[in-house]
Every structure is written in structure tokens, then in C-alpha cells.
């Protein structure tokens, strides 16, 4: 006589997690068939969806087969290095096409209680701050705040950056380091000689502070000592950029751009002499060796650091250019934002404005998340001869900072809101 209906006298046996079931095998076979109909770039995107899909694609060697088919090559000529180079070039091509010709929507959410004007993006995370008493680290997948870092009372956060293990911030005349576990350490300047800091960049283990007295002060973040003081300008240092080959590049309030080395105590080159317009933003591309600068008069300029020669100069805004950035490894596009609130995409090598965008304040949709609401807007592409004065300023608040990722741009606007501009290849 069997067990009564609904009883669990004979519960089902647990399935071993290491033994694939027939269902899993069936899913594997079906997914292999589906993936085989996709192009190479789409298969790469699928491999990033989840671990299961990635394992299927890797085991089936689908990427290698599609690559060899496109290259019309044999297996004997295949190498992982050539595949990786090709995939990177393919990704950068899609990135450029999306920024220049793709469709656009914008997700915005309230990230702070008061206005913030700085953002940094790395590995699917964005850190926002400056203006509020906290920095917040956000997931770009869920838009959730995953970590929060408080600023000590009575002082202002001036600049910051982060990596996978720590947050480094410039707070008044101090450098502060937050470990990603929440612990914080502060160390002041040595001997009280630290003039007011205006900007900061770091390249582990050293942090460089651009100061009001025209110097760049180099600190070892672990010994907590100032190792060098480099005289960059006679006027305040307004922005900094560091290169992987130990160069310090600085812009000043009088428009000078100077270059020095982390191991030197004086500048070694001047790229731009004194001008009536100050330097507001600097960005260095280590792949192309090109340096980009944005000025208070709305110009974007480019220099080749190998020859120390200027390549181009373009007026991209009627007034201040607050931020210009490119995606790491990209040598084709540069994204620029400024006081007029228009997001512009420039050709990296010529300075030509390829496309311009604003947010359309018309139709929108909203969705909730744990701590607030995500509002989705449509992005509007502007023609080259479009008169931006026709667009209400509420639709184009100043872009105070931006960060560029694959087919996306994060912007802050000295407001409570953070915006994610998502571009899709059409």
C-alpha cells in the first residue's frame, strides 16, 4: 500500500550539483544552436550575461570559430592574442557608432540630498560626491547605492577617485583614504606646508595634489609623507592628469599647461603659454599619447605628448568646458560637457563635433527601486546648426562632470540627480 496522497514519506532525492541533468544538457544544446546564429559581437555580449552562458560559449569554442570564419583563416593560424585584439577593436567600433549614430535614452535618479558635481566610473560602479556630506557608490546595473562614505564635519570634499579596494579624497588640506570595508584614515600635510588643495589624482602608491600656490605636492599614501614638491605654475593649479610613465600634467587658472615627472621637482615642458582663459579640465589617453584640455572659454584642445605639439583646437561650447573624457582604450571619440548642458561627442583625432545631445523633457516613464525612483527620458540629437538657445535651460542643466563607459555616459549637474546616458547601436 503506497503512501497517502500529498505525503512526503518518500521525498525526492537531492540532485548532485556536479552532475549535469538531462534538462541542463538540453539547455546547453539549445543555447549552442541559438548562439551559432549570432554574430561575433553578439556572442561576446552573451558571454558576459552569466557564468552558465560564458561556460557554454567557452566550451563550444564558438568565439574562435566565428573569428576564424570572419578572418577566413585556419585553426593553425589562430592565437588568443589576435582574437583579443580583434574583439577590442570590434567593441570600440560599436562604442563609436553608438555614440555618434545610435539611439539614446537617459535614466536619472535622485542620488543625494543636496547638489553634487563630481562622478567617477570603474567596472560597472560609479562614485558620486562633492557638495554633499557623503560620497555614494552606485551599481550601474541596478542603480542601487551599495556603499556610502561620510565626510568629516566642518570640511569640504574637493576631489576624489577610487579603485577596487579604496576611495581617495582631497578634503581641505588633508588626504583621506576610505577602505572599501568602511574604515577611514586621514593624514595631514607634513609640517603645515600644505597650501590649499584644489584638485587631486593618484597613481598607486602616490597621490598628487594641485595647490593654490601653483605647486603639485606628491604624497606616498602608505608612509603618509610628502615626498616631493613640484613647482608647476606661479598661479593656482586647477586640474591634473597623471600618466602611467610617471608624468604629471597640470592646468592653471591663467591657461598654462605644464608637464613634469613624478621624480622631478620642476616642470620640464610648457604646452600652452599664459592665455586669457583658464584650464578647467584635463584628460590623457595613454594609448594614443594625446592630451585633451577644456577651457573656461568653451574650447577643447589636443596635444601629442610625444612631440609636444598641438594637433587641434575646437570651440565646443559658448562658455566653460567642465569635463572631457574618453573610454579607456578608445582612440576614436572624446565626450565633452560644459555649462551649456549639451553632451557632445568629438572625433579624438581631429576635434570635429560628431554629435550633440540633450535630454527631452517630454514623455517619460518611471520605475521604483529600493531607495527611490528611476525616471527614463528620451535623448534628443541636435543638428550641427541647431540654436541651443531655443532649448529651455531646464532641459540642459550644466554638465559639471562626466564619466564614459561602453556605450554609456554618467553625468552630474550640481543637482541632486545623477544621469545615465545609454547609447544603442541602430
Buried (B, 14 or more C-beta within 10 A) or exposed (E): EEEEEEEEEEEEEEEEEEEEEEEEEEBBEEBBEEBEEBEBBEBBEBBEEEEEBEEBBEEBEBBBBBBBEEEEEEEEEBEEEEBEEBBEEBBBEBBBBBBBEBEBBBBBBBBBEEBBBBBBBBEEBBBBBBBBBBBBBBEBEEBBBEBEBEBBEEBEBBBBBBEEEBBBBBBBBBBBBBEBEEEBEBBEBEEEEBBEBBBBBBBEEBBBBBBBBBBBBBBBBEEBEBEBBBBBBEBBBBBBBBBEEEBBBBBBBBBBBBBBBBEBEEBEEBBBEEBEBBBBBBBBBBEBBBBBBBBBBBBBBBBBBEEEEBBBBBEBBEEBBBBBBBBEBBBBBBBBBBBBBBBBBBBBBEBEBBBBBBBBBEEBEEEEEEEEEBBBBBBBBBEEEBEBEEBEEEBBBBBBBBBBBBBBBBBBBBBBBBBBBBBEBE
